Amino acid sequence: MVFCLEIITSVSEYLFQALDNKVFFKEVKILVPPNWTNGTYERASTETYSKAKVLIDVPHPAFGDDPYTKQTKNCAEEGDYIHFTPNFLLTDRLVDVYGPKGKVFVHEWAHLRWGVYDEYNNKKPFYNDNGIQPTRCTSEVTGKWYELNNGFTQSCHISAETGLPTEECEFFPDKLQNAKASIMYMQIIDSVRAFCQEDEHNRKAPNMQNEKCDNKATHTVIFQESVDKDALGTLLPLQARPPDPQIRVLSRGSRVVCLVLDVSGSMSVCKRIILQKQASMIFLNQIIEEQASVGIVTFSTDAAILSGLTLIDGQSSRDTLIAKLPSTAGGSTFICKGLLKGLEVTYNSLGDEIIFLTDGEATDSVQDCLQTATESGTVINTLALGSDADNVLKTMADKTGGMFITANEAILSNQLVDAFSSLTSSNGNPTKQKIQLESTGQIVSDWFNGTVPIDGTVGNRTTFTVIYEKSSPTVYFESPSSSVYNQKNATDTAGDWKYSFFDKASTSQAMSLTVTSQAARDDVPPIMVMAQMNQLTNNGNKPMIVFAEVSQKYSPVLNTTVWAYLESDTGHSEKLQLLDNGAGADAFKDDGIYSRYFTKLKKGRYNLKVRVASTGGVHSSPSTVKLNPPKPPTNVQPANVGSFTRTATGESFVVDVPVGVPLPNFPPNKITDLSAEIQEDIVLLNWTAPGEDLDQGTVTIFRLRNNFSSVNQFNISALLPQEAGSAERHSLVPNITIQNGTTLFFAVQSEDSGGLKSQVSNIAQATKFLPSPKNLKPPGISNPGLNLTASIISVCVVSIVACLIATVITWVVKCRKLTDP
């Protein structure tokens, strides 16, 4: 781990300089895989692989060893994680490409923590602004343009269509520089140690920072808009060098879980006690992994241990635990007694888990035991069954790093089963996790029929589970090869499996179906879905965003249909189709993150469920992820995985709108993908239509502005707005004569029926260029034909992506290192 200390120390030093001597890393936690046994590690408490902000893992299939940061949100919002590979960290072969590892880390950390973006643009490396300019933050970075030919330089060629250098042309910085900015442009330059500030920021450069952050400098976003803006505004610079970071190496070990189940009198209402038993059976029989340890505690007026910790080692151990699940209810709801008894089973051990389920308000004062639970280091996942479950459940989960999930008691919704199914192991190995393929229900009077596709990435230990209200139905399954089964066991085969359940009862009854499976092979990552909200509490002032990530390992899965179902414990429900179109709530197109605004903010605790379906064809497409690699991505062909379905339950969230406060009205969303092109004397504009309320509905009118002057507003009232998400196209003839070489800037603003206006769109620019012998002449270069490495930095512009930061970093090692420590 010596290399970790060296790298993190250099990161801390660079960060300290870049942020005016105010910020450094105090402590770093490294969570190693559970199979690393040749070392001495601290036991992890609430640190998990799924929550890690820095991953050290096998290479991304499209980017190889290139470092990158995954960002799914917008400017100034925190990202998901940074991904480094062992090769990048353990060898020096990429230092000449990206620069010192500490600087690269700071570049990525700025993406991750503060939500700033790259100031280069590989797709648009040059633009026209009183002459050809390289896309960069500041013109203080000097250099020359070249085309490379077998390691030698030659003059760039100018495109007859655009007036810009052709794609073979690159900008190379001079070896000796005075520029100190910018880390988000080219941290490889020795002199660069700062973020770009407003007085040096180039607002016209066509880079992601300008596009996503309203043309603001990275320093401005970090100090005035990011999650750390308040601290950075009040902290005084240190007068001395900061101390070296302290590194702690942690390990989780095998999973230990205690089920703490409510058996109070209210659990007999609506057969909740039976529903709790059914959902717990599915967890014990299908979800909990082999070699984990599980205990069972019940509580009402008192608490009891039904089973101490039992090692899951084959079906017999699972059956033993299932036989001990409670089926009767009575008494009061003493939450503290149940919680403390659960801690007794887990021996108050760091990193162990409690799954705590209740349907009522506490009879006792939970504050009496909450601090004990928090200090134990146990992760407490809480399940609130019904609308009367105590509000303290969310507090318990929040304070211990657990999940809070609400569920109703309806068999049709299958919410409690979904909640238990979502509590899978977070050991960083998706091939060992149970994946939910289907979760559905209906009122059945005769037949309950359907089809579940088993795609090529799953098929191991596939289980169909039927829950019924009154009496057992007759069950039939038809395999892809047309074999019919009515027994428990059938051979797993990829393809469409048809199911038919016949209700033999004299009256109709509710039934639900849950289908789970595991990865087909250890070397084939399964397609997985993760659902989440952008925030877990909301007071009604701001809209919320629903996210669903569909991926196969690090590769996004595209062209799928994604629906989100949001249901509150007060009866309000919404169904939203999530989109991956790079408009509205969706930050990037075709990154496998499907998003939508949630605007109907009514008071309540909400359950979040996402359903994904694809009818076949090419899905997994690593070459299209918007991660801005600095060199051509690895040529990875998209995988054909066939038809598939997935369901996922996200953590529940709370909308707490004050009584008497009306629901807010939101303006149309900001247009972020406006583009412009000049053809002769006509300007062609394209953008994605916003909605009446953010990205839903249809706006009333668009207003177009040219060069941001009130006198240059164009009348486009004849343009009839389309529904949100549609492609808008408009052509116009400006009220000025467009001379050759003229660059025009455009922006669009929309307005809804109530007069609410959107933010002004991104700035789109277009240049009229008519080729002539004079302006096609390439720029001169000094020492033509000189071997590049003799006088210029070897550059392959930094590969980092926009995301966010924090003061303490968690490193996660998900796969086996080259050699165990």
N, C-alpha and C positions, 0 to 999 in steps of 0.2 A: 504493500500500500504506500510505499515511499513515493511513487510517481504521483499518487493522488495529492499528497501533501505539497509536492512541488508545484503541480498545476494549480491547485486551489489557492496557494499562497500568491502565485503570480496573478491569478484572476482577481484576487482581493486587492492587490496593489494597483492593477490597471483600473479597476472599478473606483478605487479611492481617488485616483488622479482625475478620472473622467467626470466624477460628480463633485468637484470642488472640495475634495478632502472631507466629505461628509459621510460616505457610505463604504463599508467593508464587510466581509464575511466574518462573523464571530464563531459560528459553529456549523459543521457539515456532518450530516448523517448519511452513511452508506449502508444500504440494505442489501445483503448478499443473498443468493439463492439458498433455499433450505437444504439442498444437497451438498453444500460446501461444509464439510465436517472437519477438514484439516486446519483448524484455526480456532482461536479464542475470540468469541464475539459476545457483545452485550445482547440481551434479549430485547427484541423490539416490543413496543407497547402499541400505540395507535398508528405507527408507521406501516403502510402497506404498499405493495407494488402498484396497485391501481391509483394511488394518490401521489406517486412520485412525479417530480417535475423535471428530472433529468434521467434519461434511460441510457444505459450502456448495453447494447444489444447487437445482434447480427445485423449486417447491412440492410438498408432499404433496397428492395429489388430494382428500383429505378435510379438510385443515387449512389449505390456502392458505399464507400467510406465518407462521402461528403456529409458534413454536419448540417443539420437543419433544425428548425423549430416549427412545430405544428401550431397553427393559429386558426381558430374557427370563429372568432368574434371580431370586433371592430377596433378602431383606433383607441388607444389608451386603456384597452381592456386586456386582462391577463390571458395568456395563451395556455395551451394544454401541456406540452412537454418539449424538452430538447432531446434530440437523439444523437448520441455519439456512438461510434463503433470501437471495439477494442483496438483495431488496427490504427485508428486515428489517434487514440490516446497513448498507445504503447510504442509507436514508432514515430520517426521524424520525417518520413518520406513525404508528408503533405505540408510540412512547414513552409516549403518554397512556394506552395500554391496559395495557402491561406494566411500565412504569417504565424507568429508565435501562438501557441495553444491558448495561453491566457487571454490574448486579445480576441481570438475567435470566440472564446467562451463569453467574454463581455458583450461582444456583438450579439450572440445568441440570447444572452441573459436580458438584454434590452428588448429584444423581441418578446421574450417570455413574460417578463415582469411588467414592463411598461407599455407594451402594445405599440411600439414604433415599427417602422418598416424600412425595407432596403431603399437606398438612395441611388442605386444603379438600376438598370433595366436591360436585361439580356436581349429582350425582343426589340427594344428601341434604344440602342446604345448611343445614338446621335439624334439631334433635333435641330431645327432651324430657328435661331433667334438673333437677328442681325448678323447672320453668318452661321456656319455649322458649329455646333457645340456638342461636346460629349455629355451624356446624361450623368450628372453628378450633383453633389450638394453645393460645392463652392468652386468657383473658377480659380481659386488659389492653388488647387492641385494642378500642376503643370505636367505636360507630357506630349506625346506625338502619336499620330495615327499610322498604323502599318497594316499591311496584309502579310501574313506569314507564308513562306513557300520553302518547305524543307529546312526550316530553322533559320532562314534568311528573310530579311525584310524587303518589301517593295511598296511602291506608292499605292494608296487606296484608289479604287475606282468609284466614280460617282454615278448613282442610278439616274437614268434618263427620265424615270417616272416620278421619283420623289425628290430629286435634288440632294439626296443624302448619300453617304457612303454605302456601298453594298454590304451584304451581311458578312462577307469575308473580312471586312475592315474592323480592326480593334484599336482601342485607345490604351496606350501603355504609359504609366506615369514615369516621370524622371526619377532616377535613383536618389538624387539629392533634392529634398523638398523642405520648405519652411512651413507648409500647411499643417495645422494641428487637428483639423477636422476633415473627414468625419469617420468615426468608428463604424457608422452604418453604410458608408460608401466603400472604403478600401482600407481596412485595418492593417493590411500587410505593409503599408508605408511606415517607415521607421518613425517619422515625426508625428504621425497621427495618434493622438491620445485623448481626443475630446469629441463630444457630440456637436453637431452643427447648430449654430445659434441663428436667430432671426436676421442679424445684420450681415450674415454671410450666406444665408440660405437662398437657394435658387428656386423660386416659386414656379417657374415655367418649365422646369425639367420634367419630362414625362415618366416619373418613377412612382413606385407604389406609395412612398411616404406622402407625396403630394396628393395622390389620388384618394387615399384612404383617410388622411388627416387634414383635409381642407387646406392644403398648401402650407401647413405649419412646419416649423423646424423641429427636429427630433428633441432638441434640448427643451423647447417650449412644451411639448407634449409631456415629457418626463417630469418637468418641474411644476407644471400648471394644471395637468389633466389626469395624470396617472394615479394609481392606487397609493403611491407614496408622496403625492404632492404636498400634503400638510406637513409631513415630517421633513421633507426637503426644504420647505419654506421656513421652518423654525430652527432646524439644526445649525449649530455653529461649526465652522471648519475646525478639525483637530489641528493642533500645532505640532504634533509629533507623528511619527510613523505608526500606523495601527498595529496591534498585536497580530501574530500569525493565527489563522483559523484553527480551531480545535476540531479534530476529526474523530467521530465515533463510528465504529463498524458494528452493525446490528444484524441479527438473524431472527426469523420468525419461528423456525422449527415446525413441527407437525401441528396441524390445526386442532384446537380444543374448543368445543362448543357446548354450552349448557342451555337447554330449552327451559325457559321459565314461563309456565302456562297458567292462565287465569281459570280458576274453577269456581268463582264466586256465583251467587245466585242468578245474576243477570245473564250469565253465559247459557242458561237454559232457555232464554228467549230466542225465538226464531231458529232453534236448533244450533245455536252458535257453538256449543260444546262439541257437537258432532262435526261441524265444519272445521273447527280447530283440530280435531283428531284426524280428519281426512287430509288436511293440508300438511300436518306434521308427519303423517305416514308417507306422503310423497317426498318430503324433505329427507326423511330417514332412509327411504327405500331407493331414491334416485339421485338426490342432489348432493348429499354429504359424500365426500370422497373416501376412498379406501385409506386406511392407516390414520384417519382422524380419530379423535376421542370425543364421545358425546355423553352428556348427562341430562337428566330430566328432573325438574322441580315443579311443583304445583303450589299455588297460593290462593287463599281466600281469607277467612278469619285467621288462619294460621298458615304456615308453609311446611312442606314436606319434600324430602328427597325420594323420588320414585326410583331413580337409578343414579348411582355414582358414575364416574367417567368410565365408559366402555369403549374399547378399541374396535373400530370398524374393520373387521378382517373377514370378509366373506358374508354371504347372505344370512347365515345363522345369527350373527351378531346384530344385524339389522332387524331381523324378526324378533329377537329378544327385546330390543328397545321398543319396537312397535307394540308389542304385547303389553307394555307397561304404560301406554298413553292413557290419560284419564278420559272417562266417558260420562261422568256425573258431575253435577254442579250444585253449590249451595254455600251460603255464608257471605261475608263482607269482602271488601277489596282492599286488603292491607298490602299495598305495593312494596313498602320497605321490607316487609318480612320476606316476600318473594325474592326481592333483589339481593338481600343479604344472604339468603340461603343459596342463591345461585353463585354468589362470590365464594361461599363456603365450598361448593362443589369444585370450582376452578382453582381453589386455594389462593385467591387474590393474585393470580399469576399475571405478569405483564404479557400483553398481546393475546390473551385468551378472549373468547367471545361469549356474549350472552345474547340470546334471541328472546326478547321480552314481549309477551303478548297480553293485552288486556282490553276489555270492552267498556270499562267504567271509570268513574272518578275515584280517586284514592280516598279510602276511609281515614287513613293516617296522614301525617305531614311528610311528604316526600323530601322536603328540605332537610329532614333529620338524617337521611341516608345518602343524599345526592353527593355530598362532598366525599363521603367514603368511597362511593362508586367511582367518582371522577379520579380520585387519588390512587385507586387500585391499578390503573393502567389497563383495565379490561375494556374491550370495545363492546359497547352495548347497542345492538340493533333493536329498534322498537317498532312494534306492529300495533297500530290503533284499529281495533275492530269496531266499526260503527261510529256514529256521531257523538256518543257520550264518553268515549275514551279520553282519559285525562290529558290535558294540554302539556303536562310535564314530560310526556313521552318524547316530544321533539327536543326539549331541553336536555334530557338524558342522552339522546343520540348525538346532539351537537357537541356537548361537552366531552364526550368520550370517543369521538371519531367514528361513530356508528351511522347507520342509515335509519331514517324515519320513514315509514310507509303506512299509509292509511288503506283500509279495505272495508267494503261493505259486506253484509252477510248473505247477499244473493248468490245462489249457485250459478246463475246465468253469467254473471260478470267474471266469476272465477278469480276475483281479485286477491283473496287470501292465498290461494294456491300460487298465483303469480308472485305474490310477495315472498313466500318461502322459496320459490324457484329462483328468485333473483339473488338470494344470499349464497352465492357460489364462492368457492375459494378464490382468493386474489393472490395466488402464488406466482403469477407471471407466466404460467404455462397454459395457454388456451386449449391445447389439445387434450388436457385432462379435465376440463370443465364440462359440466352438463349445459347444453344449449337448448332453449325452448324454441321448438319449431312452430307450434300451434297452441293457441289457447282460445277456445270459443265455447259458446253455450246457446241453448235454445229451449223453448217449451215444446215438448214432444208428446204427440198423441198417437203416432204410429211409427214413422221412420225418422231417424236422425242420420243424414247422409252427408258425405263430403270427400274431398281428396286432399292428401298431404304429400307434397313432393319431398322425397329424400334425395338431396343433391349430392354431388360427388365429394363434397368436403366433410360430410357427416355420414352416419350410418352405423356407428358402433354403439351397442347397448341402447338401441332405440326403444322407447316405451310409449305405448298409448294407454292413457289412464282415463277412465270414465267415472265421473261422480254423478250419482242420481239422487233424486229427492225421496222416492218412495220404494221402488222395487227394482231389482236388477234386470236390465234389458238383455235381449239376445244379441250377441256380438258377432259380426262378420268382418273379415279383412280380405281384400283382394290385392295381391302383390302385382308389381309391374309385369310379371310373366303370366298373369291371370290365374295364379293359384289362389284358392280360397281357404282361409283359416278361420276357425272359430275357437282356437285354443290360445293359451297364453304365449306360447313360443312360436316364432317363425324366423326364417333366415333373413337377416338384414340384406336388402338389395336396393341399390340406388334406382330412383324412378318414382313414378306416381303411385302412391298407396291409397286405395279407396276404402272407406269405412262405412259400415251400415249398422246402426243400432236400432233394434226393434223394441218398442215399448209394449210389454205384455200386460201392463196394468189396465184396469178398466177405465181409469181417468188419466188425463194428461199429467205430466210431471216435468220438472226442470232437470236438464242434464247438461253437463259440461265435459269437454274433452281437453286434455293436456297431452301434448306430444313432446318428448325430450329425446335428445341424442347426444353423442359425443363425436369427436373428430374421427374420420375414417382411418387415418394413419397418423403416427407421430410426426411424420415429415410433411404433412399436408395441413396447414393452418385452416381452421374452419371459418366460414363466413359468420361474423358476429355483429350484433347490434347493441349499441349503448344509447340509452335515452336519458336526457337530463334537461333541466331548465337553466336559464342563465342566472337565476337567483332563486333562493329557497324561501324568502319572505318578501312580501310586497304590500305596501300600504295604499296602492291604487293610484299613485301619482305618475308612475312610469309603466310602460308596457313591458310584458315579459316575452321571452323568446324560448320556443321549444326547439331542442336539437335532437337529432338522431343520427348517430354515426354508423354507417354500414361499411364494413371493411373486412378484408382477409389479410390478417396480420397488419402490415403497414400500408397495404394497397387499398385504395378506395374502390367500392363497388358502385357502379354507375347504372343509370337507366332503370331504376327500380321505382316501384310505387310505394310511398311511405305515408301512412296515416297515423296521427296522434289522437288519443282519446283522453280527455281530461274530465274528471268527474269529482265534484266536491261532496263532502259529507252532509251538505245542506240540500243536495239534489240538483245542483246546476251542472250541466254537462256541455262539452264542446267537442266537435270533431273537426280536425284540421288536416289538410293535405300538406305535407312538408315538401319543400322544393330545394333542389341543388342547382339553382340557376344564377347565383351570384348577384341577385337583386333583392331588395327589401331587407328582410332579416338575414338573408344568406350572404355571408361575407365573401366567399369564393365559389366560383362555378366549378363543377366537376371535381370536387375534392372529397366526395363521399359523405359530406356533412349536409344533411337535409334539415331545413330550418323554416320557421314561420313565427310571426308575431302572435301572441295571445293577448287580446285586447278586452275581452268581456270579463273584466276583473270584479267578480262578485265575491263577497265574503265567504270564506270556508277553507277547509283543509282538502287539498286536491290530490287524487290518485292520478298518476301519469302512466299510460300504457301506449306502446308504439307497435304497430304491425307493419311488416315489410313483406312485399310479394314481388316476384319477378317471374315472367313467363318463359324464360330461357334465352339463350344467346350469349353474347360476350358481355361480361360483367366486370370482372376485376381488371382494372386498368392502371397499373402503377406509373405509366409514362405520362399521365395527364394530371398528376397531383400538382397543385400550385405551390411549389416550394422553392421556386427560383434557383435551381442549381446553377453553378457557375460554368458548367461545361455540358456538352450534350449528354442527356441521360442514357443509362444503360438501355440497350435495345431489348426490352422485355415485352413479349407479346401478351395481350390481354388473355385471361383464362376463360374458357367456356365451361362454366360449372353447372349449366342446366337450370331448370326451374327451381325455385326455392321459396320458402316462407320462413319468417322469423317473427317472434314476439319478444318484447322486452319491457320490463317495468322499471321506471326510474324512481329516484327518491321523491317522496311527496313534498309538496310545497304549501305554504300558507299565504292566503290573501286576507289581509286584515283591514278592510275599508271601514273607517269610522261610521257609526250609525248616523243616518240622515244625510250622508255625503253622496251625491249622485255619481253614477259611473262616469269616468272621464271620457272626453272625446279627443281622439288623437288625429293629427294632421296626416296627409299622405306621406309615405316614406321618401327619404331623399333618393334621387336618382344617382346611381354611382357608376353607371356604365355608358354614359353619353359619349358618342364618337362622332367625328365630323370629317367630311371629305369634300374637296372642291373639284368639280368636274366642269371645265370651261368657266362659265359665270354662274353656275348653280352650286349651292351648298347642300350636301346630303347629310342628314342627321339620323342617328339610330340610337335607341335606348329601350330599356325594359319598362313597361308601364307600371307606375305605382298604383296604390289603392286609395279608396276614399278614407279608410282608416288604416294607415300604414300600408301593409301589403295585401289588404283585403278589400274587395269591392272595386269601384271605378271612380276615378277623379272626375271633376267637372270641367276643368280647363287647364291648359298648359300655357306658360308664359316663357318666351325665349328672349335671352339677353345676349347681345354681341359686344365683346370687348368691355362688358360690365358698365356700360354707360346708359343712363335712363333715356337718352335721345336715340339710342340704338336698339330699342326694344322692337321686336318684330311681331306683327299680328299673325298668330297661328290659330286664331279662334275657329277657323274652318276645320281644323284637325279634330276629329271626334275621338276622344280618349277611349281606349279599349280596357278590358278587364285587367286587373293586376296580374303581372307575370307575362302579359302578351308582348310581342315585339312591336315597337312603335317605329315608323319610318316617315320622315318628312323631308321634302325638298323645298328650297326657297331661293329667291334671287335677292341678295342684299341691296340695300339702298345706297351703296357706294360702288365705285368702279374697282374691281379687283385687279390690281396691277400684278405683273409677274414678280414673284418673290414675296408677295404679301402674305402674312400670317394672320389669320383671324381666330379669335377665342370666343367660345360659346358656352352658355350655361342655360339650364332649363329649371323652372320652378313650377310646381303644380298646386292646384287649389281645390278644396272639396266644396260640397254643397253648402256648408256652413261658413265658408269664407276662411277656413283655416289653411294656411300656406305651408308647404313643405320647406325644408332647408334647400338652399340653392344647390344644384347638382355639382358633380365634379366638372372641372374645366376641360372642355374638349378644344383642341386646336387643329387647324387645317392650314396648309400652305399651298398657294398656287405656284406651280413650277412649270415653266416652259423651257425645255432644254435648248441650249445654244452652245457653240464651241467654247465660249468663254466660261460659262458656269459649269461645264462638264470637265474642265481642267482639274485634275486632282491636286491637292495641296502638296507643296514641296516637302522633302524630308532631308534631314542632314545625314551625311554618310550613307547614301543608299547602298543596299547590298551588304551592309555590315552585319555580321552574325549577331542576332538579337541578344544573346546572353552576355555579350561583351559590355553593353552599356545600359541595358534597361532591366528593371526588375522583371523576373519571370512571374507573369500575372495570369491568374485564372479567376476572375472576379469572385469575391467571397460568396459561398453558398450558405446563406442563412435565410430564415423566413420570419415574418412578423409574428410576434407573440408578446409575453410579459415577464416580471421579476419579483424578488422578495429579499429579506435580509438573511435568511437561513435557507440553504439549498439542500435538497435531498437527492442523493445519487442512488440510482437503483440499478443493480446488475441482475438482469432477468435470465441470462443464459450462462452456461459454464464458461469461465474464462479459459484462455489458452492453457494455463495450468492453474490448478487450485492453489490458493495461498498456503 
